[in-house]
Amino acid sequence: MSDRILVVDDEEAIREIVSSMLTFAGYSCLQAASGMEALAVLNSGEEFELMLSDLMMAELDGIGLLERTKERFPDMPVVMVTAVHDISVALAALRNGAYDYLLKPFERDQLLATVGRALENRRLKLENRTYQTNLESLVEARTDQLQTAMANLERSYDITLEALGDALDLKDKETEGHSRRVTAFTIAIARAMGLAGDQIRIIARGAFLHDIGKMAIPDDILRKPGKLTSEQTAVMREHCYKGYQIVKKIPFLQDACDIIYSHQERFDGTGYPRGLKGKEIPLGARIFAVADTLDAITSDRPYRSRQSDAAARKEIEDWTGRQFDPEVVQVFLTMPENIWEDLRKQIGNQAQHFAYSSGKA
C-alpha cells in the first residue's frame, strides 16, 4: 500500500502540480485548499504518513496548522513550502516541529528527495520506538539497525544545514559559497590539530552557520555597497548574537551555537560581541578565525581582487597573538600550501554538479 500524503495549498495550480508529481512517483495524495480544510480532513479520522503544507495561507497558515496537528499526530512529519523571503518563518517552523522545508520554486527531484527523507525518517522513528519497547528481546538483532537509523538522522540534519546555508547565500550574494569554503578550511585545520571526529563535526556545523544571524539584518545594511555608518555597524555586529539565538533552540545545534556567537572575537580581546580573550574563546571559533581570514583574502570582493594563498599566510602569521591563536596558526603554517586550492576545486565541482543535476546550470 502506497504512502498517503496530504497536500495543503490555497493555490489550486500548485496543489495539482505537486499532487501530480507525487502520484506519478507512486504516492497516494489528497488535497486541501486551506489550513482549515486540512484540519477538518485530519479530524475526520483519515490517516496520512506525511503532510506537505504551504506556509502562507489565509485563515489558518502553515505555522498554525503545524501547531494544531503536531500534538495529535506526532508520527506524521510535516514539510513546509515557502518562498526565500519567508526563511525566518521557515526556521520558526523547524523549531516548532516541522521536519523540513522546501524553497519555491523547487524541482521535481528536490520534492521527491525531501518527501523520501521525511517518510524514511518517520519509518525509522517508528521502528526505533518498537525497538525500545522490546529492548531485551530485540537488542542483539536491532543494534546495527539502530546505528544505521542514527546515521540517517544525522545526515538529514546535515541536509537541513545545507539548505539554511544556501538560503543565506541567496540573501547575501557577495559572500556566495563562503560558508562551504570556510567550513572545508576549518575542518582541514581541525584535523591537522588532531581533534576527535565528534568535536570536528560540532565545529564544522558552527563554521557553516557562522553568518546565519545575517538573516535577521536588514537588507539595506547587509547589501549596502559603501561604508557603513557607526549606527549601521552596530546593527551589523548584532548578527553574532542573533545567529546564536536562532540556533540555540535547535537541539542538534546546541553545541555549535557558541562558535556562532564567538566567531568575531579576537585572541587579544579586541573582538566582539563579548570581548573574549585567549582561551575564553571556544577552540572552534579560534580555528574558524584563521579559516575565515584565509577565505576572505583569497576571494574576490567588490572592493578588491583576490590575493594569493601566500599573501593570506603572511597576513595570518603577522596577526598571530593579536587576532589569532598562536597554536592554531602554528599548525596552519605547517599544512601543505596546495591543500587550500584543492579544497576550493572540490567545492566548486560539487556546486557545479548540483547546478546540472537540479537543472539550474
N, C-alpha and C positions, 0 to 999 in steps of 0.2 A: 504493500500500500504506500502511495507516494506521500511525502510530507505536505501538510496543509499550511498555506501562507495566507495571512490576511493583509491585503494591500489597501492602505488608507491614504487618500489624497483627494483634495477638493477640486482638482482639475481632472476631468474625465479622460482627456487625451493621454495624460501621464499615466493614469491608472491602467488604461488599456494597453499602452506600450509595455509597461513594467509587467503586467499580468501575462501578456503575450510572450515576452522573453522567458518568464519563469515557467509557463505552461509548456513551451517548446522544450525546455530543459528537463521536463518530467515532473514538475511540481504541480500540486492542485491549489488553485487560487480562488479566493473570494474577495470581492471588492467592497469598500465602504467609502462613501463620498464625503464623510466628515468624521471628526473625532466622536461626536455623539452617536452617529450611526455605528461606528466601530464598537463603541461601548455597549450598545444595545445587542449587537451580534454576539459579543463575548458573554454578556449576561444571559443570553438565551440558552447557553449550555453548549454551544458549538466549541469544539476544541481545535487549537491551532498549534503547530510546532514553532511558528515564527510570526511576528508582526513587523511589517515594513511600513513606517508611517512618515508622512511629510511633517516638517517641523512647524511651518507657518500655515495655520488654518483658522477660519473664523469659528466662533463659538467656543470650541474646545481645541486648543492647539496640541502639538505633539508632546510638549512637556506635561501638559495637564492630563493627556491620555496616558502617558507613561506612569504618572503618579497614581492614577486611579486603577491601573491594571497590574502594577508590579507586585503589590502585596497579595492580590487574589490569585494571580497567575505567575508565581515566581519562577516556574520552569520554562516559561515562554520568553525567549530572547527577543529584544526589540532593537531594530535597526532604524535610525533616524535618517531622513533625507533632507539636506539643507543646502542653501547657497553659501558661497565663500564668505559673504559679509555677515552670515549668521554664526560664524565659527565660535564665538564666545558662548552663544546659546547652546551650540552642539556640545561644547565642553561641559556645560552645566548638565546636559542630558546624560553624559557619561558618568558624571558624579552621582546622578540620581538613579543610576542603574541600567541605562541603555548599554547594549553590548558593543555597538559600533555606530558609525555614521558614514553616509555617502555624500560626496560633494557634487552638486549639479554643475554642469551636465556630466553624466557618467556613461561609460561604455558598457556594453553587454557583459564583457568579461569581468569588469570590476563588480557589477551587480552579482553575477553568479559566484564569483570568488568570495565576496562578503557574506552572501547567503549561505554558501557552503561552510565557511568557517563558523558562522553562528550556529548552524544546525549541528555541526560536529562538536562544538563547544557544549551545546545542550546535551547531546548524547553522552559525552564524556562525563559531564556533571551527574547525570542520572546513573551512569554506571558506577561512578565513584561513590554515590550515595548507597547504592546496593552493596558495594564493596565494604563500606564502613559498617552497614547493618549486619553483614555476615562475616565480620572480620576474622573470627577464629577459624572458620571452615574454609575461607577463601584466601587467606593470607599468602600461602605459597604460590597458588595459581595466578593470583592477580597482581603480584608485586611488579612484574615487568610492565603490565598494562597501566598501572598507576603512574609509573615513571614516564611512560610514553604520553599519558594524559597531561602530566605536569609540563612536559617539554612542549606539547602542542599549545597549552595555555600560555606559556611564556612567549612562544612565537606569535600568538595572537596579540599579546601585549606589545611586542616589538613592531608588528604591523600597524597597530594604532599609533605608536610613536612616529612612525614614518609618515603617516597621514597628517599628524599635527605639524611635523617639520615641513611637509610640502605646503600646508596651508600658510605657514609663516613665510615661506619663500614667495607665495603669491602676493602676500601683503607687502613684503619688503624686497622688491626686485633687485635693489642694489647689492644685496648680500646673498643672492640666489646660489644655492649649492654650498654655502659657507658652513652650514650645520653639519652636513655629511663629511666635508673635508676635515673640519676641525675635530670631529669625533674620531675619524680614522687616525689622525695625527696623535690625539690624546691616547687612544688605545695602544698605538705603537710605542709611545714613551712609557706608558704604564707597564707594558710587557717587558720592556728593556730594564725597568726598575725591579722586575721580579715579583710583581704583585699577583695575588691569587686571582683565579678566574672569576669567582663571585664578586670580589672587590672591583675588578675591571668592568664587569657588567654594570654595576651601580654607577661607576664613574662615567662610563660611556653614555648611559641614559641622561645623566646630568649634563654632560657636554652637548649632547644632541639637542636638548631642550633649553640650553642656557639662555636663549633670547626669547623664549615663549612669552615672557612678560610684555614684549613689544606689541603683542596682540591688543593690549589694553592702552597703548599710547596713541593719541590722536594722529590721524594721517598727516595733518598739516605740519606736525612736528617731525614725525618719523620720516617723511619724504621731502622735507624742506631741503632745497638744493644748496642754499647758502649757510652761513654760520648761524648757529642757534643763539638766541638771547640768553641771558643768565636765568631768566624765568623758565624758558623752554628747556634749557639744560637740566634744571632741577626736575622738571617733569620727566624728561628722558631717563634720568637716573633712577626714577621710581620703578623702571622695568625689572630690576633685580628682585625687589620685594613683591611686585605684582606677579612675577613668574613663580616665586616661592608660594604665594597664596593660591595660585591656580593648581599647582601640582601636589601640595601637601595633603590634600584631602583624597588623593587617589592612592589607594593602599600600596600598589606595587611600585610607586614612585617616591614613597616617603623617605627612603634612604638617599635618594638622589636630590631631594629638594634643597639640601644645604649647599650643594655645589652650585645650583642655580642662584641661590641667594648670595653666594660669595664670589661669583666669577669675576667681579670687577675690583676685588680687594688687591692690595699690593703688599709685597713682602715687608716693606719698611713701614707699613701702617698708613700710607697716604691715599689708599684707595677708598672706595665707597661700596655699600651704604653704611657700614658699621665701623670702618677704620680698623679692621682686624690687622694684627701684625704677626709675622713669623708663622709659627706652627699653630697659632689660633685659627688660621685659615685652613679649612679642610684640605687634605692632601690632594683629593681630586681636583679642587679648584686651583691649587698650585701647579699641578700638571697641565691643566687646561690653559692657564695663563700663557705658558710657553707655546702650546699648540696654536692658540688663538692669534698670538702675535706673528708666528710663522705664517699662518694663512693670510693675515691682514697685509703683511709686507709683500707677499708673493702673489697677490691677486690684484687685478685691475680695478681701479676705483675711478669715479668721475673726475676726481681732483688730481690723480696721478696714475702713471702706468705701473704695472707690477715690477718688482725688483727680484733679483736672483735669490736662490736659497743661501748662497754665501753671504749676501748682504744681510739677510734675516739672521743668520747665525751670529754675525758680528754684532748686530743690534742687540740680540738677546744676551750675548756674552757681556756687552758693555753695561747692560742694566741689571746684571747679576747682583743680588743683595739689596737692590732697591725695588724694582718691580717683580723680580723673580727669585724663587727659592734656589740658592746655590747648589743644593744637592740634586734638584731636578735638572738644572742647567748642565751640571757635570755629566749626567747620564745622556742628556740630549746631544751634547757636543761629541760624545763617543760613538754616536749612531752613524751608519753609512749615509753619505750625503744623497745617494741615488734613491733612498727609500721614499723620500717625500714625493718625487716626481712619479715614481711607480704607483704610489697610492692615489695620486691625482688621476692618473690614467685609468686605474681600476674603477674609480668612482665615476669618471667620465663615460667609460664603457657601460657601466651599469645604468646610468641615466639615459644613454642612447638606446640601449636595449629596451628600457621601459617605454621610451617615446615611440619606438617602432611597434612594440607589442600592443600598445594601447591605441595606436592609430593617431598619435599626436605629432609624429615626425613629418 
